[in-house]
């Protein structure tokens, strides 16, 4: 029957990723506000109704795209197997900077995100959220004596988020010729974070990091899987 999803789950998944590839390319080219479902269907070479078999709204489609970007970002970080908090921050911020959509979400880039950026600013969600799983990791580092104990895990997460967000926003605000190269920016962000958090590396830190990184990645993968199921 025309418009029905293929019965093979592998084919359904391949088609969903092809649609996400299309929407990612179009949003970076034209911006979210100017990207329509018709445009996405044409770019992905599928019927318009086919997209609605996977996602009910354009916002759900874009949420799936961001979840896929997060999964891919975390996969790159895990593959590098960071051993310390500083190494983790360098890898994460490097990935954020080299992924245009993640970078746009972090700084609420209205040119790329359109109304989504305005919504994030109005509802107070424009700052980078690290999630409860990351706070659990920071709490374990406090218990191991790796981070200063006079701050709660939530306060450590706040310090880290505010520092990364501040560096990224300032980079956007200054003229292009005065911007710090990304490689140097990453080093400055990481150094500022670990100094403010009182980081003192120790041997158990590596095991704690890899375990929590696996947990964070698995949570991201489950959320993405939920976004890719056809209706």
Phi and psi in degrees as GROMACS dihedral restraints (atoms count N, CA, C in turn):
[ dihedral_restraints ]
;  ai    aj    ak    al  type     phi  dphi    fc
    3     4     5     6     1   -62.6    20    10
    4     5     6     7     1   139.4    20    10
    6     7     8     9     1    87.0    20    10
    7     8     9    10     1   -11.8    20    10
    9    10    11    12     1   -78.3    20    10
   10    11    12    13     1   147.5    20    10
   12    13    14    15     1   -71.2    20    10
   13    14    15    16     1   149.6    20    10
   15    16    17    18     1   -61.5    20    10
   16    17    18    19     1   145.2    20    10
   18    19    20    21     1   -71.8    20    10
   19    20    21    22     1   -27.8    20    10
   21    22    23    24     1   -70.4    20    10
   22    23    24    25     1   116.7    20    10
   24    25    26    27     1   -56.5    20    10
   25    26    27    28     1   -34.9    20    10
   27    28    29    30     1   -64.1    20    10
   28    29    30    31     1   -39.0    20    10
   30    31    32    33     1   -69.2    20    10
   31    32    33    34     1   -38.8    20    10
   33    34    35    36     1   -60.4    20    10
   34    35    36    37     1   -44.3    20    10
   36    37    38    39     1   -66.2    20    10
   37    38    39    40     1   -40.9    20    10
   39    40    41    42     1   -61.9    20    10
   40    41    42    43     1   -40.9    20    10
   42    43    44    45     1   -66.6    20    10
   43    44    45    46     1   -41.6    20    10
   45    46    47    48     1   -60.0    20    10
   46    47    48    49     1   -43.0    20    10
   48    49    50    51     1   -67.7    20    10
   49    50    51    52     1   -34.0    20    10
   51    52    53    54     1   -65.0    20    10
   52    53    54    55     1   -38.7    20    10
   54    55    56    57     1   -66.5    20    10
   55    56    57    58     1   -41.9    20    10
   57    58    59    60     1   -64.4    20    10
   58    59    60    61     1   -38.1    20    10
   60    61    62    63     1   -58.3    20    10
   61    62    63    64     1   -42.4    20    10
   63    64    65    66     1   -66.4    20    10
   64    65    66    67     1   -47.8    20    10
   66    67    68    69     1   -66.1    20    10
   67    68    69    70     1   -35.5    20    10
   69    70    71    72     1   -63.2    20    10
   70    71    72    73     1   -43.0    20    10
   72    73    74    75     1   -65.2    20    10
   73    74    75    76     1   -42.2    20    10
   75    76    77    78     1   -71.1    20    10
   76    77    78    79     1   -38.9    20    10
   78    79    80    81     1   -64.9    20    10
   79    80    81    82     1   -39.7    20    10
   81    82    83    84     1   -69.8    20    10
   82    83    84    85     1   -26.9    20    10
   84    85    86    87     1   -82.2    20    10
   85    86    87    88     1   -45.5    20    10
   87    88    89    90     1  -114.5    20    10
   88    89    90    91     1   -18.8    20    10
   90    91    92    93     1    95.3    20    10
   91    92    93    94     1   156.8    20    10
   93    94    95    96     1   -62.2    20    10
   94    95    96    97     1   -44.2    20    10
   96    97    98    99     1   -61.7    20    10
   97    98    99   100     1   -32.8    20    10
   99   100   101   102     1   -93.9    20    10
  100   101   102   103     1    -3.9    20    10
  102   103   104   105     1   -92.0    20    10
  103   104   105   106     1   119.0    20    10
  105   106   107   108     1  -105.1    20    10
  106   107   108   109     1   164.2    20    10
  108   109   110   111     1   -62.1    20    10
  109   110   111   112     1   -36.0    20    10
  111   112   113   114     1   -60.0    20    10
  112   113   114   115     1   -43.0    20    10
  114   115   116   117     1   -61.6    20    10
  115   116   117   118     1   -44.3    20    10
  117   118   119   120     1   -63.6    20    10
  118   119   120   121     1   -43.8    20    10
  120   121   122   123     1   -60.5    20    10
  121   122   123   124     1   -43.8    20    10
  123   124   125   126     1   -64.4    20    10
  124   125   126   127     1   -44.0    20    10
  126   127   128   129     1   -65.2    20    10
  127   128   129   130     1   -38.1    20    10
  129   130   131   132     1   -86.7    20    10
  130   131   132   133     1    -6.5    20    10
  132   133   134   135     1    60.9    20    10
  133   134   135   136     1    47.8    20    10
  135   136   137   138     1  -133.4    20    10
  136   137   138   139     1   163.6    20    10
  138   139   140   141     1   -71.5    20    10
  139   140   141   142     1   149.4    20    10
  141   142   143   144     1   -56.5    20    10
  142   143   144   145     1   -41.6    20    10
  144   145   146   147     1   -63.9    20    10
  145   146   147   148     1   -26.5    20    10
  147   148   149   150     1   -62.9    20    10
  148   149   150   151     1   -37.4    20    10
  150   151   152   153     1   -62.4    20    10
  151   152   153   154     1   -38.4    20    10
  153   154   155   156     1   -73.0    20    10
  154   155   156   157     1   -11.9    20    10
  156   157   158   159     1   -72.5    20    10
  157   158   159   160     1   -21.6    20    10
  159   160   161   162     1  -101.7    20    10
  160   161   162   163     1   -39.3    20    10
  162   163   164   165     1  -137.8    20    10
  163   164   165   166     1   135.7    20    10
  165   166   167   168     1   -76.4    20    10
  166   167   168   169     1   -30.3    20    10
  168   169   170   171     1  -135.1    20    10
  169   170   171   172     1   165.5    20    10
  171   172   173   174     1   -65.4    20    10
  172   173   174   175     1   -35.8    20    10
  174   175   176   177     1   -65.0    20    10
  175   176   177   178     1   -38.8    20    10
  177   178   179   180     1   -64.7    20    10
  178   179   180   181     1   -37.8    20    10
  180   181   182   183     1   -61.5    20    10
  181   182   183   184     1   -44.9    20    10
  183   184   185   186     1   -68.9    20    10
  184   185   186   187     1   -35.6    20    10
  186   187   188   189     1   -61.7    20    10
  187   188   189   190     1   -39.8    20    10
  189   190   191   192     1   -64.0    20    10
  190   191   192   193     1   -39.1    20    10
  192   193   194   195     1   -61.5    20    10
  193   194   195   196     1   -44.0    20    10
  195   196   197   198     1   -67.4    20    10
  196   197   198   199     1   -37.4    20    10
  198   199   200   201     1   -64.2    20    10
  199   200   201   202     1   -38.1    20    10
  201   202   203   204     1   -66.1    20    10
  202   203   204   205     1   -39.1    20    10
  204   205   206   207     1   -62.2    20    10
  205   206   207   208     1   -40.3    20    10
  207   208   209   210     1   -64.5    20    10
  208   209   210   211     1   -43.4    20    10
  210   211   212   213     1   -60.6    20    10
  211   212   213   214     1   -44.6    20    10
  213   214   215   216     1   -66.9    20    10
  214   215   216   217     1   -37.5    20    10
  216   217   218   219     1   -63.0    20    10
  217   218   219   220     1   -46.9    20    10
  219   220   221   222     1   -66.6    20    10
  220   221   222   223     1   -32.6    20    10
  222   223   224   225     1   -63.6    20    10
  223   224   225   226     1   -40.0    20    10
  225   226   227   228     1   -65.1    20    10
  226   227   228   229     1   -41.7    20    10
  228   229   230   231     1   -65.1    20    10
  229   230   231   232     1   -44.6    20    10
  231   232   233   234     1   -62.7    20    10
  232   233   234   235     1   -39.5    20    10
  234   235   236   237     1   -62.0    20    10
  235   236   237   238     1   -31.5    20    10
  237   238   239   240     1   -77.2    20    10
  238   239   240   241     1   -14.1    20    10
  240   241   242   243     1    49.3    20    10
  241   242   243   244     1    65.4    20    10
  243   244   245   246     1   -62.6    20    10
  244   245   246   247     1   147.6    20    10
  246   247   248   249     1  -107.1    20    10
  247   248   249   250     1   -17.1    20    10
  249   250   251   252     1  -136.0    20    10
  250   251   252   253     1   163.8    20    10
  252   253   254   255     1   -58.6    20    10
  253   254   255   256     1   -42.1    20    10
  255   256   257   258     1   -62.7    20    10
  256   257   258   259     1   -43.5    20    10
  258   259   260   261     1   -61.1    20    10
  259   260   261   262     1   -40.3    20    10
  261   262   263   264     1   -61.7    20    10
  262   263   264   265     1   -45.6    20    10
  264   265   266   267     1   -63.8    20    10
  265   266   267   268     1   -39.5    20    10
  267   268   269   270     1   -61.9    20    10
  268   269   270   271     1   -45.2    20    10
  270   271   272   273     1   -67.2    20    10
  271   272   273   274     1   -44.2    20    10
  273   274   275   276     1   -63.7    20    10
  274   275   276   277     1   -46.5    20    10
  276   277   278   279     1   -70.6    20    10
  277   278   279   280     1   -32.2    20    10
  279   280   281   282     1   -61.8    20    10
  280   281   282   283     1   -44.5    20    10
  282   283   284   285     1   -66.0    20    10
  283   284   285   286     1   -40.0    20    10
  285   286   287   288     1   -59.3    20    10
  286   287   288   289     1   -42.2    20    10
  288   289   290   291     1   -71.3    20    10
  289   290   291   292     1   -30.8    20    10
  291   292   293   294     1   -91.7    20    10
  292   293   294   295     1    -3.0    20    10
  294   295   296   297     1  -110.4    20    10
  295   296   297   298     1   105.1    20    10
  297   298   299   300     1   -55.7    20    10
  298   299   300   301     1   -39.1    20    10
  300   301   302   303     1   -70.1    20    10
  301   302   303   304     1   -41.5    20    10
  303   304   305   306     1   -65.2    20    10
  304   305   306   307     1   -40.0    20    10
  306   307   308   309     1   -64.0    20    10
  307   308   309   310     1   -42.8    20    10
  309   310   311   312     1   -63.1    20    10
  310   311   312   313     1   -40.6    20    10
  312   313   314   315     1   -66.0    20    10
  313   314   315   316     1   -38.9    20    10
  315   316   317   318     1   -63.2    20    10
  316   317   318   319     1   -41.0    20    10
  318   319   320   321     1  -101.9    20    10
  319   320   321   322     1     9.2    20    10
  321   322   323   324     1    51.4    20    10
  322   323   324   325     1    54.8    20    10
  324   325   326   327     1   -69.3    20    10
  325   326   327   328     1   105.9    20    10
  327   328   329   330     1   -67.3    20    10
  328   329   330   331     1   -28.8    20    10
  330   331   332   333     1   -64.5    20    10
  331   332   333   334     1   -36.9    20    10
  333   334   335   336     1   -88.7    20    10
  334   335   336   337     1   -46.4    20    10
  336   337   338   339     1   -90.3    20    10
  337   338   339   340     1   -20.4    20    10
  339   340   341   342     1    58.9    20    10
  340   341   342   343     1  -126.5    20    10
  342   343   344   345     1   -63.5    20    10
  343   344   345   346     1   -26.9    20    10
  345   346   347   348     1   -63.9    20    10
  346   347   348   349     1   -38.4    20    10
  348   349   350   351     1   -64.7    20    10
  349   350   351   352     1   -42.1    20    10
  351   352   353   354     1   -65.5    20    10
  352   353   354   355     1   -38.3    20    10
  354   355   356   357     1   -64.3    20    10
  355   356   357   358     1   -43.4    20    10
  357   358   359   360     1   -64.1    20    10
  358   359   360   361     1   -37.3    20    10
  360   361   362   363     1   -69.9    20    10
  361   362   363   364     1   -38.4    20    10
  363   364   365   366     1   -75.3    20    10
  364   365   366   367     1   -30.7    20    10
  366   367   368   369     1   -96.9    20    10
  367   368   369   370     1     5.9    20    10
  369   370   371   372     1    78.1    20    10
  370   371   372   373     1    19.4    20    10
  372   373   374   375     1  -107.2    20    10
  373   374   375   376     1    20.2    20    10
  375   376   377   378     1   -77.4    20    10
  376   377   378   379     1   -20.9    20    10
  378   379   380   381     1   -75.6    20    10
  379   380   381   382     1   148.6    20    10
  381   382   383   384     1   -66.5    20    10
  382   383   384   385     1   127.9    20    10
  384   385   386   387     1   -98.6    20    10
  385   386   387   388     1   127.0    20    10
  387   388   389   390     1   -94.0    20    10
  388   389   390   391     1   -22.3    20    10
  390   391   392   393     1    91.8    20    10
  391   392   393   394     1   159.5    20    10
  393   394   395   396     1   -64.3    20    10
  394   395   396   397     1   -35.6    20    10
  396   397   398   399     1   -61.7    20    10
  397   398   399   400     1   -36.6    20    10
  399   400   401   402     1   -71.1    20    10
  400   401   402   403     1   -36.6    20    10
  402   403   404   405     1   -64.4    20    10
  403   404   405   406     1   -36.5    20    10
  405   406   407   408     1   -59.7    20    10
  406   407   408   409     1   -41.7    20    10
  408   409   410   411     1   -62.3    20    10
  409   410   411   412     1   -45.2    20    10
  411   412   413   414     1   -63.8    20    10
  412   413   414   415     1   -36.8    20    10
  414   415   416   417     1   -63.7    20    10
  415   416   417   418     1   -37.8    20    10
  417   418   419   420     1   -66.6    20    10
  418   419   420   421     1   -37.3    20    10
  420   421   422   423     1   -65.1    20    10
  421   422   423   424     1   -36.2    20    10
  423   424   425   426     1   -62.2    20    10
  424   425   426   427     1   -44.6    20    10
  426   427   428   429     1   -63.7    20    10
  427   428   429   430     1   -30.3    20    10
  429   430   431   432     1   -82.7    20    10
  430   431   432   433     1    -5.4    20    10
  432   433   434   435     1    81.1    20    10
  433   434   435   436     1    13.8    20    10
  435   436   437   438     1   -81.2    20    10
  436   437   438   439     1   -32.0    20    10
  438   439   440   441     1  -118.5    20    10
  439   440   441   442     1   155.7    20    10
  441   442   443   444     1   -59.3    20    10
  442   443   444   445     1   139.6    20    10
  444   445   446   447     1   -89.6    20    10
  445   446   447   448     1    -6.6    20    10
  447   448   449   450     1   -84.7    20    10
  448   449   450   451     1    -0.2    20    10
  450   451   452   453     1  -115.1    20    10
  451   452   453   454     1   142.1    20    10
  453   454   455   456     1   -76.6    20    10
  454   455   456   457     1   163.2    20    10
  456   457   458   459     1   -55.4    20    10
  457   458   459   460     1   -38.7    20    10
  459   460   461   462     1   -64.3    20    10
  460   461   462   463     1   -37.8    20    10
  462   463   464   465     1   -70.5    20    10
  463   464   465   466     1   -37.2    20    10
  465   466   467   468     1   -61.8    20    10
  466   467   468   469     1   -42.4    20    10
  468   469   470   471     1   -63.1    20    10
  469   470   471   472     1   -37.6    20    10
  471   472   473   474     1   -64.6    20    10
  472   473   474   475     1   -44.8    20    10
  474   475   476   477     1   -58.5    20    10
  475   476   477   478     1   -46.8    20    10
  477   478   479   480     1   -64.6    20    10
  478   479   480   481     1   -49.1    20    10
  480   481   482   483     1   -62.0    20    10
  481   482   483   484     1   -45.3    20    10
  483   484   485   486     1   -63.5    20    10
  484   485   486   487     1   -38.4    20    10
  486   487   488   489     1   -66.3    20    10
  487   488   489   490     1   -49.4    20    10
  489   490   491   492     1   -62.4    20    10
  490   491   492   493     1   -45.6    20    10
  492   493   494   495     1   -62.6    20    10
  493   494   495   496     1   -42.9    20    10
  495   496   497   498     1   -62.9    20    10
  496   497   498   499     1   -45.1    20    10
  498   499   500   501     1   -61.5    20    10
  499   500   501   502     1   -44.4    20    10
  501   502   503   504     1   -67.1    20    10
  502   503   504   505     1   -41.9    20    10
  504   505   506   507     1   -67.5    20    10
  505   506   507   508     1   -40.5    20    10
  507   508   509   510     1   -63.1    20    10
  508   509   510   511     1   -37.2    20    10
  510   511   512   513     1   -59.8    20    10
  511   512   513   514     1   -37.0    20    10
  513   514   515   516     1   -73.1    20    10
  514   515   516   517     1   -34.0    20    10
  516   517   518   519     1   -78.7    20    10
  517   518   519   520     1   -28.3    20    10
  519   520   521   522     1   -83.7    20    10
  520   521   522   523     1   155.6    20    10
  522   523   524   525     1   -57.6    20    10
  523   524   525   526     1   148.6    20    10
  525   526   527   528     1   -56.6    20    10
  526   527   528   529     1   -37.7    20    10
  528   529   530   531     1   -69.2    20    10
  529   530   531   532     1   -16.0    20    10
  531   532   533   534     1  -102.1    20    10
  532   533   534   535     1     0.6    20    10
  534   535   536   537     1   -72.5    20    10
  535   536   537   538     1   144.6    20    10
  537   538   539   540     1   -75.7    20    10
  538   539   540   541     1   134.4    20    10
  540   541   542   543     1   -54.8    20    10
  541   542   543   544     1   144.1    20    10
  543   544   545   546     1   -54.6    20    10
  544   545   546   547     1   -41.6    20    10
  546   547   548   549     1   -60.6    20    10
  547   548   549   550     1   -42.2    20    10
  549   550   551   552     1   -72.2    20    10
  550   551   552   553     1   -36.9    20    10
  552   553   554   555     1   -59.9    20    10
  553   554   555   556     1   -42.0    20    10
  555   556   557   558     1   -60.1    20    10
  556   557   558   559     1   -45.5    20    10
  558   559   560   561     1   -63.8    20    10
  559   560   561   562     1   -42.4    20    10
  561   562   563   564     1   -65.1    20    10
  562   563   564   565     1   -42.6    20    10
  564   565   566   567     1   -61.8    20    10
  565   566   567   568     1   -46.7    20    10
  567   568   569   570     1   -63.2    20    10
  568   569   570   571     1   -45.3    20    10
  570   571   572   573     1   -62.7    20    10
  571   572   573   574     1   -42.9    20    10
  573   574   575   576     1   -62.7    20    10
  574   575   576   577     1   -43.1    20    10
  576   577   578   579     1   -61.8    20    10
  577   578   579   580     1   -52.9    20    10
  579   580   581   582     1   -68.5    20    10
  580   581   582   583     1   -30.2    20    10
  582   583   584   585     1   -69.9    20    10
  583   584   585   586     1   -42.7    20    10
  585   586   587   588     1   -66.5    20    10
  586   587   588   589     1   -30.1    20    10
  588   589   590   591     1   -90.4    20    10
  589   590   591   592     1     1.3    20    10
  591   592   593   594     1    65.5    20    10
  592   593   594   595     1    37.7    20    10
  594   595   596   597     1   -65.2    20    10
  595   596   597   598     1   129.3    20    10
  597   598   599   600     1  -135.7    20    10
  598   599   600   601     1    97.9    20    10
  600   601   602   603     1   -60.8    20    10
  601   602   603   604     1   145.9    20    10
  603   604   605   606     1  -146.5    20    10
  604   605   606   607     1   163.9    20    10
  606   607   608   609     1   -57.1    20    10
  607   608   609   610     1   -43.7    20    10
  609   610   611   612     1   -66.1    20    10
  610   611   612   613     1   -12.1    20    10
  612   613   614   615     1   -60.6    20    10
  613   614   615   616     1   -40.2    20    10
  615   616   617   618     1   -62.2    20    10
  616   617   618   619     1   -44.9    20    10
  618   619   620   621     1   -64.2    20    10
  619   620   621   622     1   -42.6    20    10
  621   622   623   624     1   -62.3    20    10
  622   623   624   625     1   -41.6    20    10
  624   625   626   627     1   -63.3    20    10
  625   626   627   628     1   -50.4    20    10
  627   628   629   630     1   -64.8    20    10
  628   629   630   631     1   -37.4    20    10
  630   631   632   633     1   -64.8    20    10
  631   632   633   634     1   -46.0    20    10
  633   634   635   636     1   -71.0    20    10
  634   635   636   637     1   -33.9    20    10
  636   637   638   639     1   -63.7    20    10
  637   638   639   640     1   -38.8    20    10
  639   640   641   642     1   -61.6    20    10
  640   641   642   643     1   -42.9    20    10
  642   643   644   645     1   -63.2    20    10
  643   644   645   646     1   -45.6    20    10
  645   646   647   648     1   -62.3    20    10
  646   647   648   649     1   -42.2    20    10
  648   649   650   651     1   -65.7    20    10
  649   650   651   652     1   -40.5    20    10
  651   652   653   654     1   -64.9    20    10
  652   653   654   655     1   -38.9    20    10
  654   655   656   657     1   -62.8    20    10
  655   656   657   658     1   -42.9    20    10
  657   658   659   660     1   -63.5    20    10
  658   659   660   661     1   -39.7    20    10
  660   661   662   663     1   -66.6    20    10
  661   662   663   664     1   -37.3    20    10
  663   664   665   666     1   -66.9    20    10
  664   665   666   667     1   -40.4    20    10
  666   667   668   669     1   -64.7    20    10
  667   668   669   670     1   -39.9    20    10
  669   670   671   672     1   -65.1    20    10
  670   671   672   673     1   -44.3    20    10
  672   673   674   675     1   -57.2    20    10
  673   674   675   676     1   -40.2    20    10
  675   676   677   678     1   -64.7    20    10
  676   677   678   679     1   -30.6    20    10
  678   679   680   681     1   -80.0    20    10
  679   680   681   682     1   -14.3    20    10
  681   682   683   684     1  -100.7    20    10
  682   683   684   685     1    -6.3    20    10
  684   685   686   687     1   -69.6    20    10
  685   686   687   688     1   133.9    20    10
  687   688   689   690     1   -79.6    20    10
  688   689   690   691     1   153.4    20    10
